[in-house]
């Protein structure tokens, strides 16, 4: 037994020792006390090892939110296996790419996704494909009953526990190698920056395969003994009903869910007075939507959570009391994160000047799985290069301008797509917007806006162009506006601008 063990599953082990009878998690009609959940993790860990998995093997998880999905992750951690969460919306070649890249020996699959995964796993020769839940022979069945095996807490903090794939918004996903120690450090940062308490009664509905739901909310809240309500998907009417009926106090949503929630008719009939903490992140929140929510719920504290997969993922937080002066900022670095903003030569820029954000932190990944070139490119001169273009003011507050790869070169002048998007969001007919640079013989890249109109809105492209002309410089005004029914996003809500560029 390692007396200095620093493992992810130890977070649950300690909570189970402190508050064994307290309810840890509810999902559908099932409720788990901390002792029940801890015992289930031990049974599931032994079950995985009995199926031939060996320490360090990769175990892929291909499923939607459930108690079984959480147990599967913690069981991998306890057994010394490397968990590989996979976006449940992926099919065919995209699914094959991640399974093949990770070298997964065993795949945990939701029964509803078995048909999609079966041919891919067969093609790759993966024989151990087992159901997460809902049937005989599932991980959930194995975890739910029987003797509780003993596990020594001997996993070292330096060992890998997860391959966390990047969102792939600008290129193919890369597997960030997350160690136990990196994630546990990040949990501490979350607790301090987000003011979590055991009495918060959080609701989690964003996908657990994504780092934000799992590592900013689920595990930190489990570490302090909170009672968590887990939903299968972020369905707005159900979210509002649960907040009211279960007196939810803490709610994290991606902006793609906050936006329709802010406009939903059920807001007029639901009692949300129990809600004291509201977190947003994973993509950019339109300032106009945030202001509307803050005006409607003045006693609700909003937290902007910013980061990326490689930093586990929380890097900065804008706290509620900081929103009035800096509503567009993503805040200051959290406890275990040091940050710089530098120019192309690696020199610190002056206050309010744009540059790339660099991080140094025990939360950082160990590099990219089987990709030494990408690792060397990202980790240079003792810092991790984030790829985010941002400014930092004299008080240390960071404001993200754009992803560096999303900056548009129009006529030789660089334009941040977010500035154009913020201007378009001020028009009442705009529900969602994404701005990209499309190839153009004259302009190099022509600023192009893809707009989703609000229901019932009747607006023409030239009206939107005229609307923003008085708000931003002429060279930033879109050359073209295209209306679309929806914007391409991954399941965590991140915009896939590469798919929009491909239309050109």
C-alpha positions, 0 to 999 in steps of 0.5 A: 500500500502506498502511504502517499497515494493520490488517486482520483478514486480516492476522492470517493473513498474518502467521502464514503469514509466521512459520510457513508449514509449520505446520498451521493447520486441520484439518476432516474429511479436509482439513488446511491449513498456514498458507501453504496457508490464506493462499494459499486466502484470496487465491484466494477473494478474487480469485474474489469480486471476479471475480463482480462484488463491489465494495469495501464490498459485503455478502456473506452466508454461510449455512452450517454450520462448515467450512474453506470458511466460514472461508476465505469470511470471510477472503477478504471481509476481504482483498477489502474486502468486508463479511461477513454471517454468518447463522444456518444454522437460519433459514428463510423470513421470518427469513432474508429479513429479514437478507438484505434488511436487510443488502443482500447482493449475493452469498450463499455457501450450503452445498449442504445449505441451497440449497433453503432459500435459493433461494426467498428469494434469488429473491424478493429478486432476488439473482442471485449465489448460489454454493456454499461447498463440495462441488461444481463452482463452489464457493468452496472449489474456487476457493480450493484450486488455481491461481495465487495473486493478489497483494493489497496490504495496504491495507485500513484499520482503520476500514473495515467487515469484518462485519455481526454480527447480535445474537442477537435474544433480546429483539427482532429482530436488529440488524446491529452494524457491526464494523470491522477495527480493532475486531476486531483490538483484541478479538483482543489482549484475548482473547490476554491474558485467556484465556492462549492459546499456540500449543501449545494445540491448540484444538478449535472446534465452536460455530457460526462464524457466531456471534461467540464461535467466530469472534472469541474463538477461531478468529481469535485462535488463528490470530493466534499460529500454533496448530493448530486442529481444527474440527468441523461441529457440537458433538456431545458423543460426537465432542467427547470422542473428539477431545479424547482422540485428538487431545490437545486442550488448549483447548475452548470450549462454550456451557453448552447443550453443557457441561450434556449433556457433564457428564452424558454416559456417555462421560466415564467412558471417555475420557481428557481429561488433555490438556485444560488450558483450558475456556471457557464463555460465550454464555449463563448456566452453571448454577453447580451444573453448573460446580461438578460439572465443576470437582470432577471435573477439578481441574486443568482451568482454567475461563474464563467469557467474557462480552460481546455482539456489539456489543463484538466480543464479549468484554468480561469474563473470570473466570479459573480462579484466580478461580472459587473465591470468585466462581463466579457472576461473569463477571469483570473487563473485558479489556484494551481494555474500560472498564466502568461500572455505573450507575443509571437516571440514569447515576450510578455505583452503589455496590459490589454495587448493581445497575445497567446495564453501560456500555462504552467500548472500541476493540472496539465496533461503529460502530453498527447498520446502517441503524438510527440510532434504535437506535444513538442509544439504545445510544450515549449520553453517550460510552458504550455501554449494554449492556442488562445488569443487573449488580453490581460489587464493590469489587475490580471483579468484575462479576456479571450479574443479568439482561438488563434486559428479562428482569427480572420485575415481580411485584406491583410488585417487580423479580425477576431471573429468573436467581436463580430459575433458579439455585434450581431448578437445585439440584433433581436432576430439573431438566436445564434451566430458564428463568424468565420473567414472564407477563402476570397481572391480579393480579401484573402479571407472574407468575413462570413456570418452564419446566422440562426434566426429566432423563431418567427423572425424575418430579417434579411442579410443586408439588414444585419450587415447594416445593423453592425456597421455603426458598431464595429470598424468597416473592415470587420463588417461581414461581407456575407451573411448566410442563414442556417437552421443550426450551427455545427457543434459537438455534444459539449456545445463547442462550435465546429467552425472547421465544418463551416469553413468547409462549406466554402 
